[in-house]
Amino acid sequence: MNIRFSPFPILQTERLILRKLSLDDAEEIFFLRSDEEVNRYLDRTRAVDLDDALGFINKVNIGIANDKWMYWAVCFKDNPKLIGTVCLWNLNEEENKAEVGYELMPEYQRKGIAQESLDGVIGFGFSKLELDKIEAYTQKENLASIKLLEKLNFVRDFDEETKIDYSVENPNTAVYSLLKTNNN
């Protein structure tokens, strides 16, 4: 696994820039980490004030500096204001895989933004990090997230009582493995 997050990789898609979080994003991060609707399907401690958001931003950026995870602020190309986040984390070098996570401000949901940003991050994970697999977990009730993952070719691996485990394999690695298996 080729894990080096310095310099920080800024990703661009048709409409979006995925950039590093900054302390200027504190109000938006506070909203994302405290809003009832955004957190409905997330199992995490909610932010109670701006200091919680600032602490989270610092924690994220320290993790990036230590090559533990990648965490991008999702913004439109013509506006640097954070509208969501997307990350690759739970990096597993032994199995050459990572987990993806994502969230958007409610007013930007169901507009193709999550799909566009995830597509960019998945491409980065497979081409630059050379991951074999990217996983995602979602709640069974989160039908929008399930639909999004399936649209991005994630395959349901197993169901738990409340969560569903999805994964997508690197098409280059999967083809290589298939060819290698057929030639032996």
C-alpha positions in Angstrom: 0.0 0.0 0.0 1.4 3.3 -1.0 0.4 5.5 1.9 1.8 9.0 1.7 -0.5 11.9 2.2 2.1 14.6 1.8 1.7 16.8 -0.1 -2.1 16.7 0.5 -3.9 15.5 -2.6 -6.4 18.0 -3.8 -9.0 16.2 -6.0 -11.1 17.8 -8.7 -14.3 16.5 -10.3 -16.5 18.2 -12.8 -18.2 20.5 -10.3 -16.2 20.0 -7.1 -12.9 20.5 -5.4 -12.0 18.2 -2.5 -9.5 20.0 -0.3 -7.9 19.7 3.1 -10.0 20.8 6.1 -9.0 24.1 7.7 -9.9 25.9 10.9 -12.1 28.2 8.7 -14.4 25.2 8.2 -15.3 25.0 11.9 -18.8 26.3 11.7 -19.7 23.9 8.9 -18.0 21.0 10.7 -19.9 21.9 13.8 -23.2 21.8 11.9 -22.4 18.5 10.3 -21.3 16.9 13.6 -24.3 18.2 15.6 -27.3 18.3 13.2 -30.0 15.8 13.9 -30.7 15.0 10.2 -27.1 14.6 9.2 -26.3 12.4 12.2 -29.5 10.2 12.0 -27.6 7.2 10.7 -24.2 7.9 12.2 -22.9 6.3 15.4 -20.7 9.1 16.8 -20.5 11.6 19.6 -22.2 14.9 18.6 -20.4 18.2 18.7 -21.8 20.5 21.3 -19.9 23.7 20.5 -17.4 25.2 18.1 -14.5 24.0 20.2 -15.6 20.4 19.5 -15.4 21.2 15.8 -12.0 22.8 16.1 -10.7 19.9 18.0 -12.1 17.5 15.4 -10.4 19.5 12.6 -7.1 19.4 14.5 -7.5 15.6 15.1 -8.2 15.0 11.4 -5.2 17.0 10.2 -2.8 15.3 12.7 -4.1 11.9 11.4 -3.4 13.1 7.8 0.1 14.3 8.7 0.7 10.8 10.2 -0.6 9.0 7.1 -3.5 7.4 9.1 -6.4 8.6 6.9 -7.5 11.1 4.3 -10.3 13.5 4.9 -11.5 16.0 2.4 -13.7 19.1 2.6 -16.2 18.9 -0.3 -16.6 22.3 -2.0 -17.9 23.7 -5.3 -15.1 24.9 -7.6 -16.5 28.4 -7.6 -17.0 28.6 -3.8 -14.5 27.4 -1.1 -17.3 26.9 1.5 -17.5 23.4 2.8 -20.7 21.6 1.9 -19.7 18.1 3.0 -16.9 15.8 3.7 -15.5 12.5 2.4 -12.8 10.3 3.9 -10.7 7.2 3.4 -9.9 5.7 6.8 -9.5 2.4 8.7 -6.6 1.7 6.3 -5.6 -1.9 6.5 -2.2 -2.5 5.0 -2.3 -6.3 5.4 -5.5 -6.6 3.3 -4.7 -3.5 1.2 -8.1 -1.9 1.8 -9.7 1.1 3.4 -13.2 2.3 4.4 -14.9 5.3 2.9 -17.2 7.7 4.8 -19.2 10.7 3.6 -21.7 13.4 4.7 -23.3 16.4 3.1 -25.2 19.4 4.3 -28.9 18.6 3.9 -29.5 21.2 1.2 -26.9 19.6 -1.0 -28.2 16.0 -0.7 -29.8 14.2 -3.6 -28.0 16.4 -6.2 -25.3 14.0 -7.3 -22.7 15.7 -5.1 -22.0 12.6 -2.9 -21.7 10.4 -6.0 -19.4 12.8 -7.7 -17.1 13.3 -4.6 -17.1 9.5 -3.8 -16.3 8.7 -7.4 -13.2 11.0 -7.2 -12.1 9.5 -3.8 -12.6 5.9 -5.0 -10.6 6.7 -8.1 -7.8 8.1 -5.9 -7.9 5.1 -3.6 -7.5 2.7 -6.5 -5.1 4.6 -8.8 -2.9 6.5 -6.3 -3.0 4.3 -3.2 -3.4 1.1 -5.2 -6.0 -0.3 -2.8 -7.5 -3.6 -3.7 -10.8 -2.9 -1.9 -12.8 0.0 -0.5 -15.5 -0.8 2.1 -18.5 1.2 3.3 -20.9 0.6 6.1 -24.4 2.0 6.3 -27.5 1.6 8.4 -30.2 -0.6 6.9 -32.7 2.3 7.1 -30.4 4.7 5.2 -31.9 3.9 1.8 -30.3 6.9 0.1 -26.8 5.7 1.1 -27.6 2.2 0.0 -28.8 3.4 -3.4 -25.6 5.6 -3.8 -23.2 2.7 -2.9 -25.0 0.3 -5.3 -24.8 3.0 -8.1 -21.1 3.1 -7.5 -20.8 -0.7 -7.9 -20.4 -1.5 -4.3 -21.6 -5.0 -3.5 -23.3 -6.0 -0.4 -21.0 -8.3 1.6 -23.1 -9.1 4.6 -25.9 -7.8 6.8 -25.7 -7.3 10.5 -28.8 -6.6 12.6 -28.6 -2.9 12.0 -25.7 -2.3 9.5 -24.9 -3.4 6.0 -21.4 -4.0 4.8 -20.6 -3.0 1.2 -17.3 -3.2 -0.8 -16.0 -2.4 -4.2 -12.9 -4.0 -5.6 -10.2 -2.3 -7.7 -11.1 -3.3 -11.2 -7.4 -3.4 -12.2 -6.6 -5.7 -9.3 -9.7 -7.8 -9.8 -8.8 -8.4 -13.5 -5.2 -9.2 -12.6 -6.3 -11.7 -10.0 -8.7 -13.3 -12.4 -6.0 -13.6 -15.1 -3.5 -14.9 -12.6 -6.0 -17.5 -11.3 -6.9 -18.6 -14.9 -3.3 -19.0 -15.9 -2.3 -21.3 -13.0 
